[in-house]
Amino acid sequence: MLEIVRMGLERRDQITAIWADAFEQDPLMKWVFPDDSARVGCLRQWWGFLLDRLPVGAELHGTRTDGCVAYWQPPRDGEAQSAGRDDDSEEMSDWAVEFAALMSELLGDLAPSRLEALGKMHQARLTEPHWYLSVLGTSSSQQSKGLGGKVLAPMLNRCDRIGELAYLESTNPANVGFYRRHGFESIGEFTVGDGVLITPMAREPRPPE
């Protein structure tokens, strides 16, 4: 029987490897990191940066054997939603400076346009408190086995019990149908970069059956 567990940072390197593999062909990530030969390495550093700076209350859920991992950020009031940190805090300023430095290291002259696009995605975030599905990634060898839905289930069930919204941005049109099957609905569309379609999606809590 497939077991879904809460994961810790002792599996940091395995998680970054899963996500790098899962997102290697993602339309947004292909635009952010256009060098095919360097993309996986860049993604490992990207995800590692985020994991090393998890906000308080964040949760990682995944399969006990390597394959699929979801990263959820906890609700924040109002518009203070960037990476789970308040925009006007010193911590956020440090985070932003460090992230910009990482992007500059990975992308050189391309970094400003990529940071602008990511900023546009942040501006589209819901202002209502919500659980934010920051990442859901399944390694390429484990896709089409139903792992994604099973890994989402614990948090979606919790949102139903406590009456919380869930939110995500789909960066791949091929995944929109999957999220709809799990109760998410599109709340708009916009493009970044060279026409990369971003679909913000929200899920209202479902009443108990």
N, C-alpha and C positions, 0 to 999 in steps of 0.2 A: 504494500500500500504506500502510495506517495505521501511523504510527510513534509508539511510546510512548517518552517521554524523561524523564530526571530534570530537574526544574525548579528554578530558583533564584528568589531574591526580586527579581530584576530584573523579574519578571512579577507582582509582588505585586498591583497594581491589577487586572490581568486575572483573576487567580485569585479575588480577593474578589468581582469581578463575576459570575464563573461560579457560585461558591457561593451568593451572595445570590439569584441567579435560581433556582438549583436548589432552594433550601430555602424559597422564599417561601411555598409551600403545605404545607410539612412540618408535621405536627400539633404537634410540640413547639415549633417556632419560631412557629407561629401563636398558641400559648398564651403563650410567653415575650414575644413582641412583638405584642400584640393589635390595634394600630392598623394596619389594612391599608395606609393611605397612607404610613406611616412605616417599614414593616417592611423593605423592601429597603435603605433607607439605614442602618437600625440593624444589619442583618446585615452590611453592608459594613464598618461600624466594628468589629463583633464579630470577624469573620474577620481584619480587619486587625490587631487587637490580638493575636490568636493567632499570626499570621504574623510579626509583629515580635518575638515572644518564643519562637521555635522552640527546643525543647530540643536539646542536643548530640546528634547522630546521627539527627535527624529526617530524613525523606525525603519529597519531593513528586514524584509521578509523574503525567504527564498526556500528552494528545495534543499533538503539535507545534502544530497549529492549535487555537485556543481551542475548548473543548467539554467536557472532563472532566478533573478533577484529584482525586487521592487524596493524603491526608496521613497518614503513618505515624509514630507515635512509637516509639522503640526500647525494647527490654526494660529493665525496672528490677526489681531484686530486691525480694522481699517486697511490702509494701503501699505503698511509696513510688512511687506511680503518677500523682499529680495533675499533669497537664500536663507530665509528664516531669521533674518537680522533686521533690526530697525534701521531705516535709511539714514537717520540723523545721528546715529551712535558712532562713537569712536571705533568700536569693533567693526562696524560696517565699512567705515572709511579704510581701515586697515585691510579688510577683506577685499575691497574693491581695488586698492592699490596693488595688493599681491596678485589678484586675478589678472589685472591688466599687465603686470610684469610677466606672468606666465604666458599670456597670449602673445605678447611681444616676442618672448623667447621662442615660442613655437612657430609663429607666423610672420615675424618681421613686419614689413610694410603693410601686410594684409590685416594686421591686428585691429586698427581703428574701425574698418568697415564691419568686421565681425563683431566687435564690441557694440557697435551701434545697432546691429541687428538683434543681438541678445537683449539690449536695452529696450528695443521695441517690443519684444516678447514680454518683458517684465511689465511694461506699461499696460499690456492687455490683460493682466491678471485680475481676477475678481477682487472686489474690495470687501465682500462679505467674508467672514471667517470660514475657512475650509481646510480640509486635509488635501495637501497638494501632492499628487503623484509626480514627483520630479523625474524619476527614471523607472521604466520597466523594461528589462532586457533579458532575452533568452538567447543562449549561445546557438550558433547556426546549426550545429549538429543535433540540437534538442528541440528545434522549432516544429510546429504543426503537431505537437503531442498534447496540447491542452494545458501546458504548464502555466502559461500566463494567467488564465482565468483562475486556476487553483491558487496561485500566489496572491492574486488580488483579493480573494474571498475573505480572508480574516479582517482586513481593514474595511472593506465594503460592508461586511456584516456588522462591524462595530459602528460605522457611520449610521447604519439603519437603527441600531439600538439606541444611540445617543442623539439622533436627529441632526447629524452634521452633513454639510455639503462635502463632496469630493470634486476635485478639479484637476485637469491636465491640459497640456498642449500636445496634440498629435503633430509630429513633424513628418509623417509619412501617410499620404492618402490611403495607402493599402491597409492601414491599421484602424481607420475610422469605424469600419463596420464591426470590428472586434470590440471596440470600446462601446459602441451602441448596444451590442448584445449584452453588455454588462451594466447597462443602465445610464451610460453617459449620453448626453445630447449636445450637438454642436451649438455654440452660442456666438458663432460668427466665423469669419475667415479673413486672413490677410496674408500678404506675401512679404518675405524678406530676401535680401541678397538678389540672386539672379532668378527671381520668380519662385522661390521655395515656398510652397503653400503651408501655412500654419493653421491648424484648426483647434481653437480653444474649445474644451468640452467640460460640461459640468454634470454632476449626478446628484439629484435630489434624494434624500433618504427615503427609503421605502417603508411603509407601515408594516408591522408584524403581520404575518399571514394567520 
